[in-house]
Amino acid sequence: MPLSISDISSDISGSPPRLDPSTLSLLDSFFSEKAEADRKFQELAAERAAAQVAGLALEEDIESDETKPMVSVSDFKLAFGEDWQLSQFWYSESFATNLASRLHALCTPNTHIAFLCCPTAFVAFEHMKPLTNSKLLEYDQRFAVLSPKKFVPYDIDDADVFPEAMRGKVDIAVVDPPFLNEVTNKKVVQTLKQLLHQRSKLIVLTSVSVEDVLAKLYSEPPLGPLRRTAIDPEHGRLANDFACWGSWDGAEKFGKD
């Protein structure tokens, strides 16, 4: 039955609609979490700015970044919201910690290790034990506050743009290509071919849906052939199956107890 004019008037003049209590609770929780994330991020940024003003983060002060403890994975996830438009999905804390432990087992104090597009892995690695020659290559400029000296702006659409000092110097590269397609992996490969040397190790964390792409593009040393490792990535929010591949002989055992 169609509404009458009196019905419409009654609706218009009536009390404003109210949200369900459960919906209100979810909104309150969302805004509280966002406010806390903003506070944490501003706190990190302020600390870095204060260090620079104090002269603790000058370019010639090589050790400044190393003496500043890296935030924990939980604090990182609190301060930095995931941007789905950038295909950002943070690893679970347990997985990131496990991965960091396995990576440190591959390193010496002089190892040059680069994390491409996987900031959670970098944070867990540095929080566990900072390494002098570690770098985070990332598009998102927010991560510069984590460690200004170790942050390298990186855009896969400018695959050849990176510090010349890194060319052929990276001993271990850890990469999580941001998008699950062949085009993205081709761009990442273009960068990796310039960063790695013939004895380098490569670790790729991505969806099993692009396994055929990996076999095609990461086929020759030092990029491959890739072997699926014993460690499985955990993102927390994704339903897709993810896996981890390594480029060296015996990589199948990476992640085994």
Buried (B, 14 or more C-beta within 10 A) or exposed (E): EEEEEEEEEEEEEEEEEEEEEEEEEEEEEEEEEEEEBEEBBEBBBEEBEEBEEEEBBEEEEEEBBBEBEBBBBEBBBBBBBBEEEEBBBBBBBEBBBBBBBBBBEBBEEEBBBBBBBBBBBBBBBBBBEBBEBBBBBBBBEBBBBBBBBBBBBBEBEEBEEBEEEBEEBBBBBBBBBBBBEBEBBBBBBEBBEBBBEEEBBBBBBBBBEBBEBBEEBBEEEBBBEBBBBBBBBBBEEEEEEBBBBBBBEEBBEBBEE
